[in-house]
Amino acid sequence: MSGISAIISYTNKPIINELLESLYCIQHRGPNGYGIVYGDEDNLSVIKREGLLHPNDFRNITDNPTICLGKVINKSIDNVKDIQPTINHSITTMRKFSKKTYVMINDINQPNINDSFKSLIENLHNYDSVNINLIVKVLSGISIRGNTIIYIIGIGLIVFRDIYGTRPLIIGERNKRYLISSESISLDHLDYAILSYILPGEAYIFSDKGLITKGNYCKDTLYKPSVYEWLYISNNNSYIDNVSVLETRINICNRLSAKINKKIHNKKMDYIVPFPNTLTLTKVLSNDLNIPYREIIIKKDFTFIKDKPLYNIIGYLKNRTILLIIILESELIDIDSMLFIIRELNKRGVKEIIIGSPIIDEFYKNKLNKLNNCSVIHLGKDELCNSIREINYNVEELSNVF
């Protein structure tokens, strides 16, 4: 999971603070580290850090860049140098295009991504100039998941979305400045007018000269967005492909609450409890099911601490029956942490734990159903897909890409 933003300006107005604000808006997508590249066609500078965004990194920038790219990431960092944006100054080819500096960011953590970009850039180097027709031709032969932004000095900004629409991507415009971001909330915050929700298989070029062109590099697209964008990742106030994230989540909750109500019948539930990443889902379900809402599971930190529990359990829970709402997927919570939470709840005398989840890994389901006082109620894959499709009718399938 990660988030990306880029701004290209055709004016002399400063844009570095707008990049900072844009990244702040999507920092929930990547609190573990960030990288930015800024400058113009004569010079590019790089900042990479672990942890949350630090305003001082931006305050110390005194020049006035015309291009800024940034990424926030949500994964453990072994070497801060590995954080994107990736910048390359040393490409050598036989053409006039040779030795062009390029910068790239991509919003899915995937193996061999740099090899894919190297292949893409080398293909571009086989031509004397770059236009949208060439981009379409080259991209049609390369498979890259997620959204990608590439800046090539002397050429401009190249933006494209994968053929599945795995992650959202949106373009906004304000006074001849263009913002490309993972979420529409960035545009709303900075008062950028929406220019376009980039479609699956669509590419844009923002040239250094101010020319903007677009094209489709794949006609046989399959709209298969990540289910976690709808459940967890995207901000409630964002829109994905012009569809409200909050409205979609409410519809998912309506489906799940109907299933839970049917399963528990008239059983008295004392509390409905959110896991830290299901606050919105749980509040909607609390209202639907008329069960009192309580926050009793507290996450200690964004950062994983080996061999130390990440969660605290608070509150008086003896002889209580609770409905715990959690997204049971290994990228969000590992099975050891899940079992730790169950044990801690039992230590506090919880009578029964019913887990409600809009999606579940079968491994988790089998493990949890073997526990004496624990049961799981969840939506099936088709039920979940249909609940999203009722709001966003363009969805064909859902992917599990995190």
Residue pairs with C-beta under 8 A, 6 or more apart in sequence:
1 29
1 30
1 73
1 74
1 75
1 109
1 228
1 233
1 331
1 402
2 29
2 30
2 71
2 72
2 73
2 74
2 75
2 107
2 108
2 109
3 23
3 26
3 27
3 29
3 30
3 71
3 72
3 107
3 181
3 182
3 183
4 69
4 70
4 71
4 105
4 106
4 107
4 147
4 149
4 180
4 181
4 182
5 19
5 22
5 23
5 26
5 69
5 70
5 71
5 179
5 180
5 181
5 182
5 186
6 19
6 67
6 68
6 69
6 70
6 105
6 149
6 151
6 157
6 159
6 179
6 180
6 181
7 15
7 18
7 19
7 22
7 67
7 68
7 177
7 178
7 179
7 180
8 66
8 67
8 151
8 156
8 157
8 177
8 178
8 206
9 15
9 65
9 66
9 67
9 176
9 177
9 178
10 66
10 176
10 177
10 210
11 175
11 176
11 177
12 64
13 175
13 177
14 64
15 65
15 66
15 68
15 177
16 38
16 58
16 61
16 65
16 68
17 58
18 68
18 177
18 179
18 190
19 36
19 38
19 58
19 68
19 69
19 70
20 53
20 55
20 58
21 186
21 189
21 190
22 70
22 179
22 181
22 186
22 189
22 190
23 34
23 36
23 53
23 70
23 72
24 53
25 181
25 183
25 185
25 186
25 189
25 235
26 72
26 181
26 182
26 183
26 185
26 186
26 235
27 34
27 52
27 53
27 72
28 233
28 235
29 72
29 74
29 182
29 183
29 233
30 71
30 72
30 73
30 74
31 51
31 52
31 72
31 74
31 302
32 50
32 51
32 73
32 74
32 75
32 76
32 77
32 302
32 303
33 48
33 49
33 50
33 51
33 72
33 73
33 77
33 80
33 83
34 48
34 49
34 52
34 53
34 70
34 71
34 72
34 73
34 83
35 46
35 47
35 48
35 49
35 70
35 71
35 73
35 83
35 84
35 85
35 105
36 46
36 47
36 48
36 57
36 68
36 69
36 70
36 71
36 85
37 44
37 45
37 46
37 67
37 68
37 69
37 70
37 85
37 87
37 103
37 151
38 44
38 45
38 61
38 65
38 67
38 68
38 69
39 45
39 63
39 65
39 66
39 67
40 65
40 66
40 67
41 66
41 153
41 154
41 208
44 67
44 87
44 101
44 103
44 153
45 61
46 85
46 87
47 57
48 80
48 81
48 83
49 57
49 80
49 83
50 77
50 80
52 302
53 72
67 151
67 157
69 85
69 103
69 105
69 149
69 151
70 85
70 105
71 83
71 84
71 85
71 105
71 107
73 83
73 84
73 109
75 109
76 304
77 83
84 104
84 105
84 106
85 103
85 104
85 105
86 103
86 104
86 105
86 114
86 117
87 101
87 102
87 103
88 101
88 102
88 103
88 121
89 99
89 101
90 99
91 98
91 99
91 100
91 102
91 121
91 122
91 125
92 98
92 99
93 122
93 125
93 126
95 125
95 126
95 127
95 128
96 128
97 124
97 125
97 127
97 128
97 129
97 130
98 125
100 125
100 152
100 153
100 154
100 155
101 152
101 153
102 121
102 150
102 151
102 152
102 153
103 150
103 151
103 152
104 117
104 148
104 149
104 150
104 151
105 148
105 149
106 113
106 117
106 144
106 146
106 147
106 148
106 149
107 146
107 147
107 167
107 182
108 145
108 146
108 147
108 166
108 167
108 401
110 145
110 146
113 144
116 142
116 143
116 144
117 144
117 148
117 150
119 142
120 138
120 139
120 142
120 144
120 150
121 150
121 152
123 138
123 141
123 142
124 130
124 134
124 135
124 138
124 152
127 134
130 152
130 155
130 158
130 205
131 205
131 213
132 203
132 205
132 213
132 214
132 215
133 215
135 158
135 160
135 203
135 205
135 215
135 217
136 203
136 215
136 216
136 217
137 217
139 160
139 203
139 217
139 218
140 217
140 218
144 162
145 162
145 164
145 166
145 401
146 162
146 166
146 167
146 401
147 159
147 160
147 161
147 162
147 166
147 167
147 169
147 182
147 198
148 158
148 159
148 160
149 157
149 158
149 159
149 180
150 157
150 158
150 159
151 157
151 158
152 158
154 208
155 205
155 207
155 208
156 205
156 206
156 207
156 208
156 209
157 178
157 180
157 204
157 205
157 206
158 203
158 204
158 205
159 169
159 171
159 180
159 198
159 203
159 204
159 205
159 206
160 198
160 202
160 203
160 204
160 217
161 167
161 169
161 198
161 199
161 200
161 201
161 202
161 203
162 200
162 201
163 200
163 201
163 218
163 220
163 221
163 222
164 200
164 221
164 222
164 223
164 224
164 225
164 399
165 199
165 200
165 221
165 223
165 224
165 225
165 241
166 224
166 225
166 226
166 399
166 401
167 182
167 225
167 226
167 229
168 182
168 183
168 184
168 197
168 225
168 229
168 234
168 238
168 240
168 241
169 180
169 181
169 182
169 197
169 198
170 180
170 181
170 182
170 183
170 184
170 187
170 194
170 196
170 197
170 198
171 178
171 179
171 180
171 194
171 195
171 196
171 197
171 198
171 204
172 178
172 179
172 180
172 181
172 186
172 187
172 190
172 192
172 193
172 194
172 195
173 179
173 192
173 193
173 195
174 190
174 191
174 192
174 193
176 210
177 192
178 195
178 206
178 212
179 186
179 187
179 190
179 192
181 187
183 234
183 235
183 238
184 194
184 238
184 239
184 240
185 235
185 237
185 238
186 192
187 193
187 194
188 237
196 204
196 214
197 239
197 240
197 241
197 242
198 204
199 216
199 221
199 241
200 218
200 221
200 222
200 223
201 216
201 217
201 218
201 219
201 221
202 214
202 215
202 216
202 217
203 214
203 215
203 216
203 217
204 212
204 213
204 214
205 211
205 212
205 213
205 214
206 212
207 213
222 396
222 397
223 394
223 395
223 396
223 397
224 395
224 396
224 397
224 398
224 399
225 240
225 241
225 395
225 398
225 399
226 233
226 398
226 399
226 400
226 401
226 402
227 359
227 384
227 388
227 398
227 399
227 400
228 327
228 329
228 331
228 332
228 400
228 401
228 402
229 240
229 245
230 240
230 245
230 248
230 249
230 252
230 388
231 249
231 252
231 281
231 327
231 358
231 359
232 277
232 278
232 327
232 332
234 240
234 245
235 245
236 245
236 246
236 249
236 280
237 245
237 246
238 245
239 245
240 248
240 392
241 392
241 394
243 391
243 392
244 391
246 280
247 391
248 387
248 388
248 391
248 392
249 280
249 281
249 284
250 284
251 387
251 388
251 390
251 391
252 281
252 358
252 379
252 384
252 387
252 388
253 281
253 284
253 285
253 288
253 358
254 284
254 288
254 387
255 379
255 383
255 384
255 386
255 387
256 281
256 285
256 356
256 358
256 377
256 378
256 379
257 284
257 285
257 288
257 289
259 377
259 378
259 379
259 383
260 285
260 289
260 323
260 354
260 356
260 377
261 289
263 377
264 323
264 354
264 377
267 321
268 321
269 289
269 291
269 321
269 322
269 323
269 354
270 291
270 292
270 320
270 321
270 322
271 291
271 292
271 293
271 294
271 296
271 320
271 322
271 323
272 282
272 285
272 286
272 289
272 291
272 292
272 293
272 294
272 322
272 323
272 325
273 282
273 294
273 295
273 296
273 297
273 322
273 323
273 324
273 325
274 281
274 282
274 283
274 293
274 295
274 297
274 325
275 297
275 324
275 325
275 326
275 327
275 333
276 297
276 298
276 299
276 311
277 326
277 327
277 332
278 325
278 326
278 327
279 295
281 325
281 358
282 293
282 325
283 293
285 291
285 323
285 325
285 356
286 292
286 293
289 323
291 323
294 315
294 322
296 313
296 314
296 315
296 317
297 311
297 312
297 313
297 324
297 341
298 311
298 312
298 313
298 314
299 310
299 311
300 309
300 310
300 311
300 312
301 310
304 310
309 337
309 340
310 337
311 337
311 340
311 341
311 344
313 341
313 344
313 345
313 348
315 348
316 348
317 345
317 348
317 349
317 350
318 348
318 349
318 350
319 349
319 350
319 351
320 349
320 350
320 351
321 350
321 351
321 352
321 353
321 354
322 345
322 350
322 352
322 353
322 354
323 354
323 355
323 356
324 353
324 354
324 355
324 356
325 355
325 356
325 357
326 333
326 338
326 355
326 356
326 357
327 333
327 357
327 358
327 359
328 338
328 355
328 357
328 359
328 360
328 361
328 364
328 365
328 368
328 376
328 378
329 359
329 360
329 361
329 364
329 400
329 402
330 361
330 363
330 364
331 402
332 402
335 363
335 364
335 367
338 364
338 367
338 368
339 367
342 353
342 368
342 371
342 374
345 353
346 373
350 373
351 373
352 373
352 374
353 373
353 374
353 375
354 374
354 375
354 376
354 377
355 368
355 374
355 375
355 376
355 377
355 378
356 376
356 377
356 378
357 376
357 377
357 378
357 379
358 378
358 379
358 384
359 378
359 379
359 381
359 384
360 376
360 378
364 376
365 376
365 378
368 374
368 375
368 376
369 375
369 376
379 387
381 398
384 398
385 395
385 397
385 398
388 395
388 398
389 395
